[in-house]
Structure formats: structure tokens, C-alpha cells
């Protein structure tokens, strides 16, 4: 296949993946709509326990419609509908992820010479969203993340739309500074950490939302785990992402900067905000594990970290005029020329 054919394949694959993600989102929205009138699993378990005690001779317990439907979790028909559309949404998400990966491979093969698909902001965006989807699928069973499905799919779909509409650019060869194995090491670790922090931030945001209703919230929120479970899952995901981010920001980043700019630290806005993000997440994990910061305070701090992360990724690109990271520009026409003595990194 020619480079043009590979690029066309990549563009078509990203469009198809967007359509499949949209279908997955619809399936999950139908799934959640079927949860109307249901009560949380915790409430259902408490009801079942109370009913068991009453059958042993304690006080009688009046049963409501939820009890008659089966342990307070909704009618058999609604449970069946939830399961059906949940499986359909998961299957569509997996198919979308495969097509999404095809787009990334096509993007890299379209370059001459072939390269990793991280040469500009468009490519970094579609790569980052793929990692978010991949991490969600990998952690789906381990952390019982079925409740997160519509949030993840909606986020990925929205970011793909932003990438295609505003950030899309032609495939070009990597600059000299990017033509380094440190590109793979640094960007892979940064993208993995970004995916983990994004999932952790979604969990923290859901904690704050459910905290307003309490663990006895009904309807779609009944599908969301208890506040204690959300807090624990958020902590574990952030604890995984933090050392990976540390490796990307404090180890591979400075090494690559020294190779490109002959200096480990240049006070570049990207570097500064990456370090700020590291400090916020370090404070979150330290307070969460030593100071007993759980629940609301921890969730808010995690979202502050997520805000700094995505501001570093997007905001700096549009508000800073001094950054040496040229992948901020989404269109080649506005890329400023770079002197040979100060090579610019396109993806850090």
C-alpha cells in the first residue's frame, strides 16, 4: 500500500470507530434508561437480610414493589434488558477499539519513513483516547467498571470529534529531535498515565455526584458502586498512574530534553505544568494514605490534578507563545520555523 492509501485508511478507520463508539453510547444509554425505578444493590442486600431475620421470628417486614420484583433491584424484564444492552455496549466498544487501533497503525505506516503515530497533537489525541478505552476494557472486570461505560465512551467520542474537526493535520515526517527512541519511551509512559488519571478522575467525579444523593440513590445511580468502593477504586487507579507519570515527567522527559536541547530543564510551560500535575497527584496520594483524606477532599484534589493534566495537554498549546513543543499547532501553516540550534519536541 502507498503512503496515501495508508493515510486514507487511517482517516476512514477513525471515522468508523467514531460511529461504532456512538452506537456503543446509545446501547449504554438504553441500558441506563432501563435502570429507572431500581434501587442500589446495597439497599437490596439490606432488604434481603431484614427479610431473612423476619422469617426467623423477628418483626414482620412490609414488602413493596421492589421487594416483589426480586431483592429490590427491579423487574426481571428490566434486569434482562440491562444485561442485554450492557453486553451489546461492551461488544461495540471492543469493536470500536480494534478499529481505533487500525487507524493508529495506518497513521504510522503513512509516514515515510514509517514511524510511531505521535508526531502532532492530532495523533497524540487519537492515541490518548485509544489508551483510555484500552485501560477501561482491561480493568473492566478487575474493578467492576460496567457503571463507567457511558462516561468513558462519551468522553472518547467527544475527544475524537475534537481531534477530527479541529486538530487534524497531514502526515509528515518526524522532526530531527523527535527521531529518537526516547519518543517511544517518553510518550508511551505519558499516555498510559494520562489514561489512568482520566479514569481515576471519572471515578472521583462520580463519587462527588453520588455523594449528593447518598448510597441509597435510585435510578441509574443505583448502578454505581457505593461511595466507599468508588473511593477505593479511584485511589488504586491513581496509585497505578502516578509512578508511570513520574517515570515520564521526571526521568524520560528530562533525558529527552537534554538530548534535544542540551539541558535537562528549560522552564518550558509544558515542563512546568507537567511538574505541577505531578505535585498535585503526589499530594493526593500522600494525603490519601497518611492524612486520612478520603471521600470529598480526596475526590476534589484528584479532579484538580486532572484539570492541570488536561490544561497541560490542551490549554498550553493555545495560550502559550513561548513553548518549545511545536505539536501544539494542529495545522502546518501556523507552525513557526525552528532554528537548527534549538530543535523542538513535537510530543512530550
Secondary structure by P-SEA (a helix, b strand, c coil): ccaaaaaaaaaaaaaaaaaaaaaaaaaaaaaaaaccccccaaaaaaaaaaaaaaaaccbbbbbccccccccccccaaaaaaaaaaaaaaaaaaaaaaaaaaaaaaaaaaaccccccccccaaaaaaaaaaaaaaaaaaaccccccccaaaaaaaaaaaaaaaaaccccccccccccccccaaaaaaaaaaaaaaaaaaaaaaaaaaaaaaaaacccccccccccccaaaaaaaaaaaaaaaaaaaaaacccaaaaaaaaaccccccccaaaaaaaaaaaaaaaaaaaacccccccaaaaaaaaaaaaaaaaaaccccccccccccccccccccccccccccbbbbccc
